Amino acid sequence: MTRIVRCTMIVVLLAPALFAAPPSADAEKVWSLEKAYWEYVQANDLGKYRTLWHSDFLGWPSQSPEPLRKDHITDWITAHTSKGETLKSYDLERLTTQVTDKFATSTYRVRLTWADKNGAGQPSTIRIIHTWLHNAGGTWQIISGMSAPTNAEGH
């Protein structure tokens, strides 16, 4: 009897891991685009960065007092680079990606450091949510998003 109880307990404890669905191909594609987003920022490749954004984008970046459209999506990058800063490092913490029909919502935290000409900079952490649209051309583009600094606990 003890053996049956042990086996049952093991199955119950492992069931969530055994039956958890792996991320869909679309969720993985969107996550790969989120990673490309930060590669483009670090390389200061504003042309490739702009290709990630839908022409009807509306979002609210943390550094902006008002919502912005696509024509201002690089403002936060040029605010740093115009002062001679570069994105020294970043680390993405993937939280979740949900795909529903032709929309995908991706949430994550990014820990980053913008460095000045001497290599000095203060690390910061930002929470990000992007909604991606799978458009008629078959590509995913950011249609909406918002970012905010984390609180004292990093959340």
FENFENHU-V220928 format. One line per field, one symbol per residue. ss: DSSP state (@ for helix, = for strand, . for the rest). phi: phi as a letter, one per 40 degrees, with the letter a starting at -180 (. if undefined). burial: 1 if it has 9 or more other C-alpha atoms within 8 Angstrom, else 0. Layout:
ss: ???
phi: ???
burial: ???
This chain:
ss: .@@@@@@@@@@@@@@@@@@.....@@@@@@@@@@@@@@@@@@@..@@@@@@.========.......==@@@..@@@@@@@....===============..=============.......============.....==========......
phi: .cccccccccccccddccbcccdcccccccccccccdccccccfccccdcccbcccdaabcccbcbcbbdcbccdccccccccgcbccaaacbcbabbbbfcbbbbbabbcabcbcccgcabcabbcbbbbbbccccgbcbcbaaabacccccgb
burial: 00000000000000000000000000110110101011011100110011011100111111000011110011001001100011110101000010100011111111111111000000001111111111100001111111111100000
